[in-house]
């Protein structure tokens, strides 16, 4: 029997609610799939600040690095918004990614057929050749503008200067490039590299390295887009994309744009992969306005479990079953409040989770 060691960081807001539903799916998938699952929970984000005075503690960081996978719910909220930048919940997330050395963030953006009407895009844009858009944004996660140095705010009041620095080495670009090319090779063999090489020297280097790397993958069609044009094309022709690869900040923005195109950010999972560690989290935030009300959409957390099963448990069969179970409940007409149309009666977080669990058991029985 294979083993899977998972550290769970439920976090803040709706994080604990959606994580509960995701864990129910993970436990049952592992039970039916013959995987010995070990779970341990730790404080993170605002919950850790309240308990320990910091968004993540050294023991939790070390435990995360030792686990096969880390499952994160969400972090942050207005309760902690006025703290200094280095003590806010979001700083814990950056520290966790850096400590785990998870440099490749995979964010799928898929329009479910049953939810085509929920997309803000016109049908002729969201669906091409009868198939809804389905692409992946591969975001470099531990470099670029978010981590580059120097970074500062200095000077006298009224005349201060703020600066951040975008830097990448050739090795860092090649590393994320290989993940993107390998991802495209497993899909439709199309890769779009997104940069701003007409303005930024670091992005000129990015394009040069990506182009050279493409020669090692002759079966993958590589093209390039400037980031502003890429944002426009993701709206005008999303179904034309397969895999996009880009720098940290650009990827942060483009993946949220892609999430909006699906109709709800409550549907988007993500995986952050490194050489040894893996961090999984739904793309949505902590949504403190609905926390504790049973209204949160758990599907992003459940789809995140599918990514965990695929990449960390290496069980594509179980991942496919989870994804299929989500398709089943959506095709049956079940909708959480964020997805329900006028006149439809939405279901709550627990009901949606239970429905997916039932469909999963049908698929795996």
C-alpha positions in Angstrom: 0.0 0.0 0.0 1.3 3.4 -0.9 1.5 6.2 1.6 0.7 9.9 1.5 1.7 12.4 4.2 -0.3 15.7 4.1 0.0 18.8 6.2 -3.3 20.7 6.4 -3.3 24.4 6.9 -7.0 25.5 6.9 -6.2 29.1 7.5 -8.8 31.9 7.7 -12.3 32.9 6.6 -13.9 30.2 4.5 -10.6 28.2 4.5 -11.6 25.7 7.2 -15.1 25.2 5.6 -13.9 24.3 2.1 -10.9 22.4 3.4 -13.3 20.1 5.4 -15.1 19.2 2.2 -11.9 18.7 0.3 -10.5 16.4 3.0 -13.6 14.3 2.9 -13.0 13.7 -0.8 -9.3 13.0 -0.2 -9.9 10.5 2.6 -12.4 8.6 0.6 -10.3 8.6 -2.6 -7.3 7.3 -0.6 -9.4 4.6 1.1 -10.9 3.3 -2.1 -7.6 3.7 -3.9 -5.5 1.8 -1.4 -3.4 4.7 -0.1 -2.5 5.0 3.5 -3.2 8.7 4.3 -1.6 10.5 7.2 -3.0 14.0 8.1 -1.7 16.6 10.4 -3.1 20.1 10.9 -1.3 23.3 11.7 -2.1 27.0 12.2 -1.5 29.4 9.3 -2.2 33.0 8.4 -4.4 35.1 10.7 -5.1 32.0 12.8 -1.4 31.7 13.4 -1.1 35.4 14.2 -3.8 35.2 16.8 -2.1 32.1 18.4 1.6 32.8 17.9 1.9 36.4 16.8 3.3 35.5 13.4 1.6 34.3 10.2 3.6 31.0 10.2 6.0 29.5 12.7 9.3 27.8 12.2 8.0 24.4 13.2 5.1 24.6 10.7 7.6 25.7 8.0 9.8 22.7 8.7 6.8 20.3 8.9 5.6 21.6 5.5 9.0 20.9 3.9 9.0 17.4 5.2 5.4 16.5 4.1 4.5 14.9 0.7 2.0 17.6 0.2 0.6 20.7 2.0 -3.1 21.6 1.6 -3.9 25.2 2.3 -7.4 26.6 2.7 -7.1 30.4 2.5 -5.5 33.3 4.5 -6.1 36.8 5.4 -9.0 39.1 6.3 -9.8 42.6 7.5 -9.0 41.7 11.1 -5.3 41.7 10.2 -5.3 44.4 7.5 -3.7 47.1 9.6 -0.7 45.0 10.7 2.8 45.8 9.4 3.4 44.3 6.0 5.9 41.7 7.4 3.4 40.4 9.9 0.3 40.2 7.7 -1.1 36.7 6.8 -0.1 37.1 3.1 3.5 37.3 4.2 3.2 33.9 5.6 2.2 32.5 2.2 5.2 34.0 0.5 7.4 32.6 3.2 5.8 29.2 2.9 6.4 29.1 -0.8 10.0 30.2 -0.5 10.8 27.7 2.3 9.3 24.8 0.4 11.0 26.0 -2.8 7.9 25.5 -4.8 8.7 27.5 -7.9 6.1 26.4 -10.4 2.4 27.4 -9.9 0.0 25.5 -12.1 -3.4 27.1 -12.3 -6.0 25.4 -14.6 -8.7 27.5 -16.1 -11.5 25.3 -17.4 -15.0 26.3 -18.4 -17.4 23.5 -17.4 -19.9 22.8 -20.1 -22.8 22.9 -17.6 -21.7 26.4 -16.5 -21.1 27.9 -19.9 -23.9 30.5 -19.1 -22.1 31.6 -16.0 -19.1 32.9 -17.9 -19.1 36.6 -18.6 -17.7 35.9 -22.0 -20.0 35.6 -25.0 -20.5 31.9 -26.0 -18.8 32.4 -29.3 -15.6 33.4 -27.4 -15.8 31.0 -24.5 -16.6 28.0 -26.7 -14.7 27.2 -30.0 -15.5 24.2 -32.2 -18.0 23.0 -29.6 -15.4 22.8 -26.8 -15.2 25.3 -23.9 -11.9 26.8 -23.1 -9.5 24.7 -21.0 -6.0 26.0 -20.4 -3.3 26.1 -17.7 -1.3 29.1 -16.5 2.2 28.1 -15.3 3.4 30.9 -13.1 7.0 31.3 -11.8 6.4 31.5 -8.0 9.5 32.4 -6.1 11.3 35.0 -8.2 10.6 38.1 -10.1 9.1 41.3 -8.8 7.7 39.8 -5.6 11.1 38.6 -4.3 13.7 40.7 -6.1 16.1 43.0 -4.2 16.6 45.8 -3.5 13.1 46.6 -2.3 12.3 49.6 -0.1 10.4 52.7 0.8 12.8 55.5 1.9 13.2 59.2 2.2 11.5 62.0 4.1 7.7 62.3 4.3 6.4 64.0 1.2 9.4 63.0 -0.9 9.6 59.2 -0.3 10.6 56.7 -3.0 9.4 53.1 -3.2 11.1 50.5 -5.3 10.9 46.8 -6.2 13.2 44.8 -8.4 12.4 42.2 -11.1 15.2 39.7 -11.5 15.6 36.3 -13.1 18.6 34.1 -13.7 18.8 31.9 -16.8 18.6 28.8 -14.6 15.4 30.1 -13.0 13.8 30.7 -16.4 14.9 27.3 -17.7 13.5 25.6 -14.6 10.0 27.1 -15.0 10.2 26.7 -18.7 10.8 22.9 -18.5 7.7 22.6 -16.2 5.6 24.5 -18.8 6.9 22.5 -21.8 6.4 19.2 -20.0 2.9 20.3 -19.1 2.1 21.2 -22.7 3.6 17.9 -23.9 1.0 16.1 -21.8 -1.9 18.2 -23.1 -2.3 19.7 -26.6 1.3 20.5 -27.2 0.9 24.3 -27.4 2.9 26.7 -25.2 2.6 30.5 -25.1 5.3 32.3 -23.2 4.2 35.7 -21.9 6.6 38.5 -21.3 7.2 42.2 -21.7 10.5 41.9 -23.7 9.9 45.1 -25.7 10.3 47.2 -22.5 12.1 45.1 -19.8 15.6 43.7 -20.2 14.8 40.9 -17.7 11.9 39.9 -20.0 14.2 40.0 -23.1 16.3 37.5 -21.3 13.2 35.5 -20.5 12.2 35.3 -24.2 15.7 34.4 -25.3 15.9 31.5 -22.8 12.4 30.2 -23.6 13.1 30.3 -27.3 16.4 28.3 -26.9 14.7 25.8 -24.6 11.9 25.3 -27.1 14.5 23.6 -29.4 14.6 20.7 -26.9 10.8 20.2 -27.3 10.3 20.1 -31.1 6.9 18.5 -30.6 5.6 21.5 -28.7 4.5 24.6 -30.6 5.9 27.7 -28.9 4.7 31.2 -29.4 5.2 34.5 -27.5 2.9 37.3 -26.4 3.5 40.6 -24.6 1.6 40.5 -21.3 -0.8 43.3 -22.2 -1.7 41.6 -25.5 -2.0 38.2 -23.7 -4.6 39.6 -21.3 -6.6 40.9 -24.3 -6.3 37.6 -26.2 -7.4 35.5 -23.2 -10.7 37.4 -23.4 -11.0 37.4 -27.1 -10.0 33.8 -27.9 -9.5 31.8 -24.7 -10.2 28.5 -26.4 -7.1 28.9 -28.5 -4.8 28.6 -25.5 -3.4 25.4 -24.0 -0.5 26.3 -21.6 0.8 29.8 -20.8 4.0 30.4 -18.9 5.0 33.7 -17.3 6.7 35.5 -14.5 5.4 35.8 -11.0 3.4 39.1 -11.0 2.2 38.6 -14.6 1.0 35.1 -13.7 -0.7 36.4 -10.6 -2.8 38.8 -12.6 -3.4 36.6 -15.6 -4.5 33.6 -13.6 -7.1 35.7 -11.8 -8.3 37.0 -15.1 -8.7 33.4 -16.3 -10.6 32.6 -13.1 -13.1 35.4 -13.8 -13.7 34.0 -17.3 -14.8 30.7 -15.9 -17.7 32.3 -14.1 -16.6 32.0 -10.5 -13.3 32.1 -8.7 -14.8 29.4 -6.5 -14.0 26.8 -9.2 -10.3 27.3 -9.6 -7.7 25.0 -8.1 -3.9 25.4 -8.0 -0.7 23.4 -7.4 2.7 24.8 -6.5 5.4 22.3 -7.3 9.1 22.1 -6.5 11.8 19.5 -6.8 10.7 17.8 -3.6 7.7 19.7 -2.1 4.2 20.5 -3.3 1.7 23.0 -2.0 -2.0 22.9 -3.0 -4.6 25.6 -2.6 -7.8 26.9 -4.2 -7.3 30.2 -6.0 -10.0 32.0 -4.1 -9.4 34.1 -1.1 -10.7 33.9 2.5 -14.0 35.6 1.7 -14.6 36.8 5.3 -18.0 38.3 4.3 -19.5 34.8 4.0 -17.3 32.9 6.4 -19.2 30.6 8.8 -22.5 30.9 6.8 -22.2 27.6 4.8 -22.4 29.5 1.5 -18.9 29.0 0.3 -18.3 27.0 -2.9 -16.1 24.0 -2.0 -15.5 22.9 -5.6 -12.1 24.8 -6.0 -10.9 23.0 -2.8 -12.2 19.7 -4.2 -10.6 20.2 -7.6 -7.4 21.1 -5.7 -7.6 17.6 -4.1 -7.6 16.2 -7.6 -4.4 18.0 -8.4 -2.9 16.7 -5.2 -3.8 13.1 -6.1 -2.4 13.6 -9.6 0.9 15.2 -8.7 1.8 14.0 -5.2 0.0 10.7 -4.9 0.7 10.0 -8.6 -2.7 8.6 -9.1 -4.1 10.1 -12.3 -7.0 7.6 -12.0 -8.2 9.0 -8.7 -7.7 12.6 -9.9 -9.8 11.8 -13.0 -12.5 10.4 -10.8 -12.6 13.5 -8.6 -12.8 15.8 -11.6 -15.5 13.6 -13.1 -17.5 13.7 -9.9 -17.5 17.5 -10.0 -18.6 17.4 -13.6 -21.4 15.1 -12.6 -22.9 17.3 -9.9 -22.7 20.4 -12.1 -24.4 18.6 -14.9 -27.1 17.5 -12.5 -27.8 21.2 -11.9 -26.4 21.7 -8.4 -25.2 25.2 -7.7 -23.8 27.1 -4.8 -24.8 30.7 -4.3 -22.0 32.1 -6.4 -23.1 30.0 -9.4 -26.9 30.1 -9.0 -28.9 32.0 -11.6 -32.1 34.0 -10.6 -34.8 31.6 -9.7 -32.5 28.7 -8.9 -32.3 27.4 -5.4 -28.6 27.2 -4.3 -27.1 24.5 -2.1 -24.7 25.1 0.7 -21.1 24.2 1.2 -21.7 20.9 3.0 -24.5 19.8 0.6 -22.3 20.4 -2.4 -19.4 18.5 -0.8 -21.7 15.6 0.0 -23.0 15.4 -3.5 -19.5 15.3 -5.0 -18.5 12.6 -2.5 -21.5 10.5 -3.5 -20.6 10.8 -7.2 -17.0 9.9 -6.4 -18.1 6.7 -4.7 -20.2 5.8 -7.7 -17.3 6.3 -10.0 -14.8 4.3 -7.9 -17.2 1.5 -6.7 
